[in-house]
């Protein structure tokens, strides 16, 4: 991407010399910007020059009138109409606002379009998360060689990022609405021939010890997330399980899999990188799950800068639709997918020498307000654009959170197939918090006992 397309960033002048082994935290003077010029999580508080991106005014922190816990979240912008539409016919007019994968979809499908709505900077978090983020700004460090994070707890670790690895860690350690969450979901595949297939129905629960409100940096043990997945459908896979333990030291990560036919739990070191994801019947890759799943250390991560981009955002209407309405041949129903203009961090990931991966180059687009990964463009070994990973972020003011942990998926620009994962469209329960179980709930033995019943 040409440098002129990006906003000038004084932040990038903070980068340390390349000889440094560890990325230092920012100064106290720089951290003070989080109280004025920047939002508490590190976004630019001001709007853009033409007003198409408004100033951040605190986000959405109150559930709408009549909302009851357990309900599906209503669309707070249901009465809005698109400001304009982008299609193959006029995409040149908006080229600098489009990710390359979005351009690829518009070029491939003449009837594909983006309905672009007014921008709402809805992302928010509790005050204690803001307080921890401010503390992290001057104490969190990243080991450049190992990508290990230290000195961070309970908030965004690098709200004033200095390199691409820090931006991606901000997503991994972003606020997701609580310390223990549950997301029942379906996985829908759309074949190139236009056939909709249910690949999986499952329950996914995960806990963030990193976000225990009563915790502290001193008591935090390093495991920032424990995850547990149980498959319900198809019947041939019912009871299969996956457990992951993610650590701020990537070398300390661990994963286990329970296979019904073997009736035992096995370590699963291959649940990472470009291993085909069994939840999507192998259509997606494991390191694309939840936008980023596991380490990214096979790639060099370059922070290109920040730019304005049209991205999927505030997609509560899509979350309320039935899957047959949303998941249609060739692409998601454009009438249901909401696009807005936001500022995003751009990170280029390029395969390191001597490493192997079926997607040797990726571009990540990361929201400045929430640190959610909104889009990812993927390129093959010949440098051709081949896939776009997307997230239809859900706004849950009751938590409060804007999250990309639900309604994410991938378009294959070569075959024409795509999928929507983490969909609760046909379920009665949506992404929600749950009572915190004991740590033993997230152990291999507990997974074996639950799956065997």
ZAMARGU-4260 file (C-alpha; in steps of 0.2 Angstrom, whole numbers, plus 5000, padded with zeros to 4 digits):
<rodrens>
0) 5000/5000/5000 | 5006/5017/4996 | 5012/5028/5011 | 5001/5042/5005 | 4985/5032/5009
5) 4989/5032/5027 | 4986/5045/5041 | 5002/5052/5047 | 5006/5045/5064 | 5017/5053/5077
10) 5015/5037/5087 | 5026/5027/5075 | 5041/5039/5080 | 5041/5029/5096 | 5049/5014/5089
15) 5065/5008/5097 | 5081/5004/5088 | 5081/4987/5079 | 5095/4981/5090 | 5084/4981/5105
20) 5079/4964/5112 | 5063/4970/5121 | 5050/4983/5116 | 5050/4995/5130 | 5034/5003/5137
25) 5029/5021/5133 | 5034/5035/5144 | 5022/5043/5157 | 5020/5058/5146 | 5015/5048/5131
30) 5003/5038/5142 | 4994/5054/5148 | 4987/5055/5130 | 4975/5041/5135 | 4966/5055/5146
35) 4964/5067/5132 | 4970/5066/5114 | 4967/5047/5114 | 4952/5037/5120 | 4955/5026/5136
40) 4959/5011/5125 | 4971/5021/5113 | 4960/5026/5098 | 4960/5044/5092 | 4946/5053/5102
45) 4943/5066/5088 | 4933/5063/5072 | 4940/5065/5055 | 4942/5080/5045 | 4926/5079/5035
50) 4915/5073/5050 | 4911/5056/5042 | 4920/5048/5057 | 4913/5056/5073 | 4922/5059/5089
55) 4922/5046/5102 | 4910/5051/5116 | 4911/5036/5127 | 4903/5022/5117 | 4887/5012/5121
60) 4886/5007/5139 | 4868/5005/5143 | 4856/4991/5138 | 4841/4998/5128 | 4824/5000/5137
65) 4815/4984/5139 | 4830/4973/5136 | 4831/4958/5148 | 4847/4948/5151 | 4847/4933/5140
70) 4838/4942/5126 | 4846/4944/5109 | 4853/4961/5107 | 4842/4973/5097 | 4849/4983/5083
75) 4851/5001/5091 | 4852/5008/5073 | 4837/4999/5065 | 4829/5015/5058 | 4845/5020/5049
80) 4846/5019/5030 | 4862/5017/5020 | 4871/5033/5016 | 4877/5026/5000 | 4881/5009/4992
85) 4897/5002/4984 | 4897/4990/4970 | 4908/4985/4956 | 4900/4999/4946 | 4907/5013/4957
90) 4921/5004/4967 | 4934/5015/4959 | 4927/5030/4968 | 4929/5022/4985 | 4945/5013/4981
95) 4956/5020/4995 | 4942/5015/5008 | 4942/4997/5002 | 4952/4982/5008 | 4960/4972/4994
100) 4949/4957/4998 | 4933/4968/4998 | 4938/4974/4980 | 4941/4956/4975 | 4923/4952/4981
105) 4916/4967/4972 | 4925/4962/4956 | 4920/4944/4957 | 4902/4947/4960 | 4894/4961/4950
110) 4878/4961/4962 | 4889/4961/4978 | 4888/4977/4987 | 4891/4986/5003 | 4878/4996/5011
115) 4887/5010/5020 | 4879/5017/5035 | 4883/5032/5047 | 4898/5028/5058 | 4894/5025/5077
120) 4909/5023/5088 | 4900/5011/5099 | 4915/5002/5107 | 4916/5004/5126 | 4923/4994/5142
125) 4921/4996/5161 | 4931/5010/5169 | 4942/4997/5178 | 4948/4991/5161 | 4952/5009/5156
130) 4962/5011/5172 | 4972/4995/5169 | 4975/5000/5151 | 4983/5016/5157 | 4994/5006/5169
135) 4999/4994/5155 | 5005/5008/5144 | 5020/5012/5155 | 5024/4994/5161 | 5019/4981/5147
140) 5034/4975/5137 | 5035/4963/5122 | 5050/4952/5119 | 5053/4955/5100 | 5061/4938/5098
145) 5048/4927/5106 | 5033/4938/5106 | 5031/4935/5125 | 5021/4949/5134 | 5025/4954/5151
150) 5019/4968/5163 | 5001/4968/5157 | 4985/4964/5166 | 4967/4968/5164 | 4967/4980/5150
155) 4974/4983/5133 | 4993/4979/5134 | 4999/4992/5121 | 4986/5006/5119 | 5000/5016/5110
160) 5007/5002/5099 | 5025/5003/5092 | 5025/4987/5080 | 5013/4975/5072 | 5015/4961/5085
165) 5009/4973/5099 | 4993/4977/5088 | 4989/4959/5087 | 4992/4956/5105 | 4980/4970/5109
170) 4967/4960/5100 | 4971/4944/5109 | 4970/4953/5126 | 4956/4964/5121 | 4940/4966/5132
175) 4927/4953/5127 | 4913/4958/5139 | 4917/4948/5154 | 4929/4935/5162 | 4919/4920/5158
180) 4908/4918/5142 | 4898/4906/5133 | 4893/4906/5114 | 4882/4892/5107 | 4884/4892/5089
185) 4882/4885/5072 | 4894/4884/5057 | 4886/4887/5040 | 4895/4882/5024 | 4890/4889/5007
190) 4897/4878/4993 | 4903/4886/4976 | 4887/4878/4969 | 4876/4887/4981 | 4871/4874/4993
195) 4870/4879/5011 | 4877/4865/5023 | 4877/4865/5042 | 4895/4859/5046 | 4894/4860/5065
200) 4883/4865/5080 | 4893/4867/5096 | 4895/4875/5113 | 4911/4886/5116 | 4914/4893/5133
205) 4930/4902/5138 | 4937/4911/5153 | 4949/4925/5154 | 4960/4925/5170 | 4968/4940/5163
210) 4951/4949/5166 | 4947/4944/5183 | 4942/4961/5191 | 4949/4957/5208 | 4965/4951/5201
215) 4982/4960/5198 | 4997/4959/5188 | 5006/4951/5203 | 4993/4937/5205 | 4991/4934/5186
220) 4999/4917/5181 | 5001/4920/5162 | 4987/4910/5156 | 4976/4923/5148 | 4962/4912/5141
225) 4956/4895/5144 | 4944/4888/5130 | 4932/4873/5129 | 4922/4867/5114 | 4910/4853/5113
230) 4902/4847/5097 | 4884/4843/5096 | 4881/4841/5078 | 4883/4832/5066 | 4879/4816/5076
235) 4894/4807/5069 | 4905/4820/5079 | 4894/4823/5094 | 4904/4824/5110 | 4920/4828/5102
240) 4929/4842/5112 | 4944/4854/5110 | 4952/4863/5124 | 4965/4877/5123 | 4976/4886/5136
245) 4983/4902/5129 | 4998/4910/5138 | 5006/4927/5136 | 5022/4917/5133 | 5017/4908/5116
250) 5029/4894/5120 | 5018/4889/5135 | 5002/4887/5125 | 4993/4870/5125 | 4979/4861/5117
255) 4970/4845/5119 | 4957/4836/5108 | 4944/4823/5114 | 4939/4810/5100 | 4923/4800/5103
260) 4930/4785/5094 | 4946/4784/5104 | 4937/4789/5121 | 4953/4798/5127 | 4960/4815/5127
265) 4976/4818/5117 | 4988/4833/5116 | 4985/4842/5100 | 5000/4853/5095 | 4994/4855/5077
270) 4979/4865/5083 | 4988/4880/5076 | 4994/4889/5060 | 4988/4882/5044 | 4981/4866/5050
275) 4963/4864/5042 | 4950/4868/5055 | 4939/4853/5058 | 4925/4864/5065 | 4923/4872/5047
280) 4925/4854/5039 | 4943/4860/5034 | 4937/4875/5024 | 4946/4887/5036 | 4962/4886/5044
285) 4965/4886/5063 | 4975/4902/5064 | 4960/4911/5056 | 4948/4905/5069 | 4941/4920/5079
290) 4951/4931/5067 | 4967/4925/5076 | 4969/4909/5085 | 4986/4904/5092 | 5003/4911/5087
295) 5008/4921/5072 | 5027/4919/5074 | 5029/4911/5057 | 5027/4928/5050 | 5036/4945/5051
300) 5023/4958/5057 | 5025/4975/5051 | 5015/4990/5057 | 5011/4999/5041 | 5000/5013/5050
305) 4982/5018/5052 | 4970/5022/5038 | 4951/5025/5036 | 4942/5010/5029 | 4925/5003/5025
310) 4922/4989/5037 | 4908/4978/5044 | 4903/4986/5061 | 4888/4986/5073 | 4880/4971/5065
315) 4866/4967/5077 | 4853/4966/5063 | 4863/4952/5054 | 4864/4943/5071 | 4845/4944/5073
320) 4841/4937/5055 | 4838/4918/5052 | 4852/4909/5044 | 4842/4906/5028 | 4840/4925/5026
325) 4858/4929/5030 | 4868/4915/5022 | 4864/4915/5004 | 4873/4909/4988 | 4889/4917/4984
330) 4889/4930/4998 | 4881/4935/5014 | 4865/4945/5011 | 4870/4963/5008 | 4853/4970/5014
335) 4858/4963/5032 | 4877/4967/5033 | 4881/4984/5040 | 4897/4993/5034 | 4904/5009/5042
340) 4919/5020/5039 | 4932/5018/5054 | 4950/5021/5057 | 4960/5004/5057 | 4977/4999/5061
345) 4985/4990/5046 | 4997/4976/5050 | 5006/4966/5036 | 5011/4948/5040 | 5025/4941/5028
350) 5031/4923/5030 | 5048/4922/5038 | 5063/4914/5028 | 5063/4895/5031 | 5045/4894/5037
355) 5030/4886/5029 | 5012/4892/5028 | 4999/4890/5014 | 4995/4909/5017 | 5012/4917/5016
360) 5006/4934/5017 | 4991/4942/5026 | 4985/4960/5029 | 4976/4963/5046 | 4964/4977/5048
365) 4961/4981/5067 | 4948/4993/5074 | 4956/5008/5083 | 4942/5009/5096 | 4940/4991/5101
370) 4956/4982/5095 | 4944/4969/5086 | 4951/4962/5070 | 4938/4967/5057 | 4945/4960/5041
375) 4960/4950/5035 | 4966/4948/5017 | 4976/4932/5013 | 4988/4929/4998 | 4995/4913/4991
380) 5012/4908/4987 | 5011/4917/4970 | 5006/4933/4978 | 4988/4932/4972 | 4974/4937/4983
385) 4964/4921/4988 | 4954/4924/5004 | 4946/4937/5015 | 4942/4933/5033 | 4928/4944/5040
390) 4920/4948/5057 | 4902/4955/5059 | 4905/4963/5076 | 4891/4962/5088 | 4887/4977/5099
395) 4882/4972/5117 | 4880/4987/5127 | 4874/4977/5142 | 4892/4970/5145 | 4898/4983/5137
400) 4907/4977/5122 | 4909/4977/5104 | 4916/4959/5100 | 4922/4950/5084 | 4921/4933/5094
405) 4904/4929/5085 | 4899/4929/5066 | 4916/4928/5058 | 4920/4918/5043 | 4930/4917/5027
410) 4927/4920/5008 | 4937/4909/4996 | 4940/4920/4981 | 4946/4906/4970 | 4933/4893/4973
415) 4918/4905/4977 | 4914/4895/4993 | 4912/4904/5010 | 4907/4900/5028 | 4899/4909/5043
420) 4905/4903/5059 | 4900/4907/5077 | 4882/4910/5071 | 4868/4910/5084 | 4855/4916/5071
425) 4844/4900/5073 | 4847/4898/5091 | 4838/4905/5106 | 4853/4910/5116 | 4866/4923/5110
430) 4884/4927/5116 | 4883/4930/5135 | 4892/4929/5152 | 4891/4914/5163 | 4895/4911/5181
435) 4914/4908/5184 | 4917/4889/5186 | 4933/4883/5195 | 4949/4882/5186 | 4947/4863/5185
440) 4933/4865/5173 | 4946/4869/5160 | 4957/4854/5162 | 4959/4839/5151 | 4951/4827/5164
445) 4936/4838/5165 | 4934/4838/5146 | 4936/4819/5146 | 4923/4816/5159 | 4910/4828/5151
450) 4912/4821/5134 | 4910/4803/5140 | 4893/4806/5148
</rodrens>
